Amino acid sequence: MMKMNNENQASICAWAEQTFGPVADPVALVDRAMMEMQELREAVALRDPGEIGKESADVMILLHRLAAQFGLDLYEETDSKMAINRNRVWQATGDGTGSHI
């Protein structure tokens, strides 16, 4: 059975605002997300599922807050981008990634 999500972009952003205060510069969110991505990379290198989950969530939390700074909903943006991606032609690189042509 799939667990229902209790959090959404509004609840995540409300928590962050209350905890950390208003965003002075959205670039700070990007910088922090990049730090969290490095921590995620380290967790993946160690093959530590618990830390991979936590660090992935940290990145998502920051992305939700960043999107909200510009009046965007991350879920809607993901749906829109996937619609574009599904209509592109892709070149696989052989490592589980690729690029569109």
Buried (B, 14 or more C-beta within 10 A) or exposed (E): EEEEEEEEBEEBBEEBEEEEEEBEEBEEBEEBBEEBBEBBEEBBEEEEEEBBEBBBBBBBBBBBBBBBEEEBBBEEEEEEEEEEEEEEEEEEEEEEEEEEE
